[in-house]
Amino acid sequence: HIKREKATSNICTAQALLAIMAGMYAAYHGKDGIKNIALCIHGLAVDLASAIDTIGFKQLNTNFFDTLYIAIPDSTDVHTIKEISRAHGVNFRYFKDNQHIGISLDETTSAKDIALICAILAKAAQQETFVFQVHGAEAHATSNLPTSLARKSGFMEHPVFNSYHSETDMMRYMKKLENKDIALNRSMIPLGSCTMKLNAVSELMPISWPEFTDIHPFVPADQAEGYL
C-alpha cells in the first residue's frame, strides 16, 4: 500500500468507487438492458454519420460503434465550427490539422442532441435548411459493426445480473451488501483510505453536484474554471 508520507492522492479509493458504480450499473440493467443501451447508442451514431454526410462533411471510420472521425469540407472553416458550437454549449474534439473533428456518443445522448449537432454543422457549412431525421436503433442493429467482432458466447449470466431490475430490488440488494461492510455509521474504519475514514458526510456532498459530476475531462480550460 502507499506509505503515508508518500500518499498524494486517493487513487485506490477512486478506482474502487468506479468499479462499484460499473458493477451496480450492470446489475441494474442486466444483459438485455445493456444490449438495448448499446443498440440505441449505435443507432444514433449511424443516424448522425448519415446526416453529416448529407450536410457535406465526411465520416471516415470504416467501422464504428459510438465515435465518428469526421473530415471538414474545404469550404468550411474549423474556427467557424468552434464559434457556432460553443455558442450552443457544445464541444467537439478538434484535431491538430484543423481539418477533422471527432464526436463520441453515449447513453446520455438523445435524438435532440443529434439534431443540435447537425444544426451546428449545417450552419457552419451554410446548409441551414437541413432537417435531421431519427431512424432508430432497430434499423441499424448491426450497421458498421464487423461480424467478426460479434460475441457468440454467453455473458452476464450470473443471477446478480438477472435479479435486481427495479428500483426497490436494487435498493434492497445494495442495503444487503452495505450490511456486510464496516462504515462510519458502525465504527471507526481501522484501515483504508483517508477518504473513507476521516471525511465527514458534508465534505463528500459535492461529489453529487452537477458542477463536479457533469463536466467532461477534456473540456477547454476556460470552461473548467473553479473545477481544476
BELJOBEL-V744041 format. One record per pair of residues at least 6 apart in sequence whose C-alpha atoms are under 7 Angstrom apart, sorted by the first residue. I is the first residue (numbers start at 1). J is the second residue. Records with the same first field share a line. If there is no record, write none. Layout:
I=J  J
This chain:
10=193
13=193
26=161
27=160  161  164
28=164  165  170
29=165
30=161  162
31=156  161
37=107
39=137  141
40=137
41=66  105  106  107
42=65  66  137
43=136  137  140  141
44=136  137
45=66  105
47=134  135
48=114
49=59
51=132
52=58  118
53=59
55=122  127
56=73
57=70  71  72  73
58=70  71  72
59=68  69  70  71
60=69  70  71
61=68  69
63=144  145  146
64=144  145
65=145
66=104  105  106
67=103  104  105
68=102  103  104
69=101  102  103
70=100  101  102
71=99  100  101
72=99  100
76=124  125
78=98  99
80=124
81=121  124
84=120
85=91  120
92=101  102  103
93=101  102  103
94=100  101  102
95=101
111=134
115=132
118=132
119=128
122=128  130
164=170
182=189
183=189
184=197
188=197
189=197
207=213
212=227
